Amino acid sequence: MRCAARLSTGSLPAAIASLSAANAGLAADAPTVARWGYELYGQRVLPAELVKQMTGGEGEYGLGTMLFSQAFGLGTAYGHRGELPDYSSIMVAVPEKKVAVAVLLANGNKNSDTVVAELLAAVQPLLGG
């Protein structure tokens, strides 16, 4: 398994995550979120048929899953973005490369996609083929 993660300074307390965004909020660290994406989209948590339903939606969104087709240059990627006024996050998994990354930003910037792209570009030579 290959997981890469980046966590900026600061964190969102669990109480705030569940109070402010109970419908989609969670409190976790970047390595845990990356591992979750690796396990989920690698079909290690749910049966393959359910993962296929999650990732096989029309357009750019499946069942609670965003499709990042060729956005990060490693092939078809799945995951999700999250944003609150002072926080942004993104988890991206590329099952065919067996890699997942998570970025959690507590500085109010909404540039998590850029950070993920840089992170994936940095690890791409290590992924082979």
C-alpha positions as MATLAB code, in Angstrom:
seq = 'MRCAARLSTGSLPAAIASLSAANAGLAADAPTVARWGYELYGQRVLPAELVKQMTGGEGEYGLGTMLFSQAFGLGTAYGHRGELPDYSSIMVAVPEKKVAVAVLLANGNKNSDTVVAELLAAVQPLLGG';
ca = [
       0.000    0.000    0.000;
       1.143    3.511   -0.747;
      -0.452    6.453    1.022;
       0.722   10.018    1.068;
      -0.726   12.720    3.227;
      -0.196   16.325    4.132;
      -1.619   18.144    7.116;
      -1.148   21.859    7.522;
      -0.823   23.434   10.940;
      -3.980   23.552   12.977;
      -6.807   21.091   13.168;
     -10.564   21.043   13.266;
     -11.730   19.801   16.678;
     -14.063   16.799   16.570;
     -16.799   18.744   18.376;
     -16.788   21.453   15.693;
     -16.742   18.918   12.839;
     -19.804   17.164   14.183;
     -21.610   20.367   15.212;
     -21.016   22.443   12.079;
     -21.147   19.832    9.398;
     -22.806   16.776   10.843;
     -24.137   15.779    7.434;
     -20.665   15.532    5.929;
     -18.174   16.426    8.614;
     -15.626   14.185   10.189;
     -12.555   14.748   12.273;
      -9.501   12.721   11.314;
      -5.883   13.166   10.372;
      -4.616   13.055    6.787;
      -2.960    9.601    6.999;
      -6.207    8.084    8.311;
      -8.259    9.702    5.538;
      -5.762    8.526    2.888;
      -5.840    5.002    4.297;
      -9.665    5.038    4.256;
      -9.666    6.027    0.572;
      -7.116    3.342   -0.265;
      -9.158    0.679    1.519;
     -12.573    1.845    0.261;
     -11.792    2.357   -3.421;
      -9.418   -0.616   -3.437;
     -12.451   -2.817   -2.619;
     -11.112   -3.835    0.784;
     -14.069   -2.451    2.789;
     -17.114   -3.084    0.599;
     -17.842   -5.722   -2.031;
     -16.614   -4.863   -5.524;
     -20.189   -4.438   -6.816;
     -20.963   -1.727   -4.254;
     -17.720    0.114   -5.002;
     -18.611   -0.066   -8.693;
     -21.996    1.525   -7.944;
     -20.285    4.281   -5.945;
     -17.785    5.068   -8.684;
     -19.938    4.461  -11.754;
     -22.160    7.520  -11.688;
     -23.100    9.750  -14.558;
     -20.616   12.541  -15.129;
     -18.354   13.617  -12.294;
     -20.273   12.196   -9.330;
     -21.314    8.715   -8.231;
     -22.916    7.617   -4.963;
     -21.098    9.938   -2.551;
     -17.983    9.711   -4.701;
     -16.368   12.238   -7.003;
     -14.716   11.058  -10.204;
     -11.445   12.808  -10.981;
     -11.024   11.126  -14.406;
      -7.601   12.328  -15.613;
      -7.364   15.392  -13.379;
      -4.213   14.282  -11.578;
      -2.359   12.510  -14.382;
      -2.317    8.998  -12.902;
      -5.487    7.562  -14.369;
      -9.010    7.396  -13.049;
      -9.176    8.650   -9.485;
     -11.995    8.723   -6.951;
     -12.571   10.566   -3.728;
     -14.204   13.644   -2.311;
     -13.631   17.291   -1.475;
     -14.826   19.105    1.592;
     -14.948   22.780    2.475;
     -15.875   24.837    5.482;
     -15.145   28.568    5.750;
     -11.681   28.083    7.288;
     -10.915   24.510    6.231;
     -10.677   22.532    3.042;
      -9.858   18.915    2.367;
      -9.606   16.409   -0.420;
      -8.988   12.673   -0.574;
      -8.018   11.112   -3.885;
      -7.507    7.391   -4.525;
      -6.139    5.914   -7.754;
      -6.943    2.202   -7.457;
      -4.991    1.085  -10.523;
      -1.827    2.661   -9.060;
      -2.649    1.531   -5.505;
      -2.166    5.013   -4.131;
      -4.291    7.385   -2.081;
      -3.571   10.881   -0.825;
      -5.344   13.214    1.545;
      -4.828   16.903    2.119;
      -6.359   18.745    5.045;
      -5.855   22.509    5.075;
      -6.713   24.614    8.105;
      -5.529   27.919    6.704;
      -8.686   28.917    4.852;
      -7.141   28.382    1.431;
      -9.187   26.536   -1.133;
      -6.174   25.180   -3.016;
      -6.379   21.551   -1.915;
      -6.540   20.329   -5.543;
      -3.234   22.063   -6.290;
      -1.566   20.478   -3.269;
      -2.887   17.012   -4.261;
      -1.598   17.495   -7.814;
       1.854   18.406   -6.463;
       1.820   15.474   -4.041;
       0.836   12.976   -6.734;
       3.420   14.388   -9.150;
       6.064   13.898   -6.459;
       5.158   10.250   -5.857;
       4.477    9.345   -9.498;
       8.084    8.193  -10.205;
       7.733    5.726   -7.316;
       4.551    4.150   -8.721;
       6.077    2.541  -11.798;
       4.384    1.830  -15.148;
];
